[in-house]
């Protein structure tokens, strides 16, 4: 009887030690597994976070490198994907040729027009030739007539000089003056050097006949 009790005691003690050893082994095994999982999770997070961090640094202007701690922040908050919009700098005026800022200059177009505009005071109408029916306006002041391209009244008659004659309007008076032309200037079939003309007078230059009309 006593022998059986002793045997059972040692068997129970041995089983407890075995169970304790098994539990210790299992605990170490679970700890190693947990540590391995934690290390793997850290490596995974680091691999995922690295591109995101690089993109954020690039958005900050760091070119993918580490952001400087003392770098000034943009007005209105941090920059990056999850930050407020970066405040844009104000545009600066470019310097002008005198070294100052460009200035808006008001131009009086009326004054320009008044200084260059010459009122129409009459016209001449071609009565024959290639330009028959063509009319040319006469303005206050000098109106040069001839074949030259810079004449005020350009005619195509081969019998005309390049600068043949001129019609002037001054103080309400129209005057025709010959410019030493080869074939002369005629008013109402009369050869003239200088002549005051009136409305409906006929002028002949070379073989071109014109009728003068006055607005006055």
C-alpha positions in Angstrom: 0.0 0.0 0.0 2.7 2.4 1.1 4.8 1.4 -1.9 2.0 2.2 -4.3 1.6 5.7 -2.7 5.3 6.4 -3.1 5.3 5.2 -6.7 2.3 7.4 -7.6 4.0 10.4 -5.9 7.1 10.1 -7.9 5.1 9.5 -11.1 3.1 12.7 -10.4 6.3 14.6 -9.6 7.9 13.4 -12.8 4.8 14.2 -14.9 4.8 17.8 -13.4 8.4 18.3 -14.4 7.8 17.0 -17.9 4.8 19.2 -18.2 6.8 22.2 -16.9 9.6 21.5 -19.4 7.1 21.2 -22.3 5.4 24.4 -21.3 8.8 26.2 -21.1 9.7 24.9 -24.6 6.3 26.0 -25.9 6.7 29.4 -24.4 10.1 29.9 -25.9 8.8 28.8 -29.2 5.8 31.2 -29.1 8.2 34.0 -28.1 10.5 33.3 -31.0 7.5 33.2 -33.4 6.2 36.6 -32.0 9.7 38.1 -32.3 10.0 36.9 -35.9 6.5 38.3 -36.8 7.4 41.7 -35.2 10.7 41.9 -37.2 8.9 40.9 -40.4 6.3 43.6 -39.8 8.9 46.3 -39.2 10.7 45.3 -42.4 7.5 45.4 -44.4 6.5 48.8 -43.0 9.9 50.2 -43.7 9.8 49.0 -47.3 6.3 50.5 -47.8 7.0 53.8 -46.1 10.3 54.5 -47.9 8.8 55.4 -51.3 6.1 57.4 -49.6 8.7 59.4 -47.6 10.8 60.0 -50.8 7.7 61.3 -52.6 6.9 63.6 -49.8 10.5 64.9 -49.7 10.4 65.5 -53.4 7.1 67.5 -53.1 8.9 69.6 -50.5 11.7 70.4 -52.9 14.2 68.1 -51.3 14.8 66.1 -54.4 14.1 62.8 -52.6 16.8 63.4 -49.9 16.2 63.9 -46.2 14.3 67.1 -45.4 16.3 69.7 -43.5 15.1 70.4 -40.0 15.8 74.1 -40.3 14.2 74.5 -43.7 11.6 77.4 -43.6 8.0 76.4 -44.0 5.9 77.9 -46.8 3.3 80.4 -45.8 0.0 78.7 -45.0 1.4 75.4 -43.7 3.7 72.5 -44.7 4.1 71.5 -48.3 3.5 68.0 -49.6 0.7 65.7 -50.6 -1.3 66.0 -47.4 -0.7 69.7 -46.7 -2.3 73.0 -47.7 -1.6 74.5 -51.1 1.8 76.3 -51.2 1.4 80.0 -51.4 2.6 81.4 -54.8 5.0 84.3 -54.8 3.8 87.6 -56.1 4.8 88.5 -59.6 7.5 91.2 -59.8 7.5 94.0 -62.3 10.4 93.8 -64.8 12.7 96.8 -64.8 12.4 99.2 -67.7 15.3 100.6 -69.7 15.8 103.3 -67.1 16.2 100.8 -64.3 12.8 101.4 -62.7 9.7 99.3 -62.8 7.5 99.2 -65.9 4.9 101.9 -65.8 1.6 102.1 -67.7 1.6 105.1 -69.9 -1.6 106.7 -71.1 -1.6 107.6 -74.7 -3.9 110.3 -76.0 -4.9 108.9 -79.4 -7.0 112.1 -80.0 -3.9 114.2 -79.7 -2.0 111.9 -82.1 -4.8 112.0 -84.6 -5.1 115.8 -84.4 -1.4 116.1 -85.1 -1.3 113.8 -88.1 -4.8 114.1 -89.5 -5.4 116.4 -92.5 -8.9 117.2 -93.5 -10.0 116.5 -97.1 -10.7 119.8 -98.8 -11.4 118.5 -102.4 -10.6 116.0 -105.0 -9.7 115.5 -108.7 -11.4 113.0 -111.0 -9.6 111.4 -114.0 -11.6 112.0 -117.2 -9.7 109.8 -119.7 -7.1 107.1 -120.1 -6.5 104.0 -118.0 -7.6 105.7 -114.7 -10.8 107.2 -116.1 -13.3 107.6 -113.3 -10.7 107.3 -110.6 -10.9 110.0 -108.0 -8.1 111.2 -105.7 -8.6 113.1 -102.5 -6.9 116.4 -101.8 -5.9 117.4 -98.3 -5.1 120.7 -96.7 -1.5 121.7 -97.5 0.5 120.2 -100.4 -0.6 117.5 -102.8 2.1 116.3 -105.2 1.0 114.8 -108.6 3.1 112.6 -110.9 4.3 109.1 -111.7 6.6 108.6 -108.6 5.3 106.2 -106.0 5.7 108.7 -103.2 3.4 111.3 -104.9 0.1 112.0 -103.2 -1.7 111.6 -106.5 0.0 108.8 -108.5 -0.8 108.7 -112.3 0.3 106.2 -114.9 0.6 108.6 -117.9 4.0 108.0 -119.7 4.0 111.7 -120.7 4.1 112.8 -117.1 7.2 113.6 -115.1 7.9 111.8 -111.8 7.0 115.0 -109.9 4.9 116.8 -112.4 2.8 119.4 -110.5 1.5 120.3 -107.1 -1.9 121.5 -105.8 -1.8 123.5 -102.6 -4.6 124.5 -100.3 -3.8 127.4 -98.0 -6.2 129.8 -96.3 -9.1 128.5 -98.4 -7.3 129.1 -101.7 -6.3 126.2 -104.2 -3.2 126.8 -106.3 -1.7 124.7 -109.0 2.0 125.0 -109.6 4.1 123.2 -112.3 7.3 121.5 -111.0 9.4 122.1 -114.1 7.7 119.2 -115.8 8.8 118.1 -119.4 5.3 118.5 -121.0 3.9 121.3 -118.8 0.7 121.8 -116.8 -2.5 123.2 -118.3 -5.7 124.6 -116.6 -8.7 125.0 -118.9 -6.4 124.4 -121.9 -4.1 127.2 -120.9 -0.5 126.4 -120.0 0.4 127.7 -116.6 3.3 128.0 -114.2 1.2 128.9 -111.2 -2.6 129.4 -111.1 -5.4 129.7 -108.6 -8.1 127.2 -109.5 -11.8 127.0 -108.5 -14.5 124.3 -108.5 -15.0 122.5 -111.8 -11.7 123.7 -113.4 -10.1 121.2 -115.8 -6.4 120.3 -115.3 -4.3 118.5 -118.0 -1.0 116.9 -117.1 0.7 115.3 -120.1 -2.3 113.5 -121.8 -4.3 113.0 -118.6 -7.3 115.3 -118.0 -8.7 115.8 -114.5 -11.7 117.7 -113.2 -11.1 119.6 -109.9 -13.8 119.6 -107.3 -13.7 121.8 -104.1 -15.5 121.1 -100.8 -15.4 124.8 -100.0 
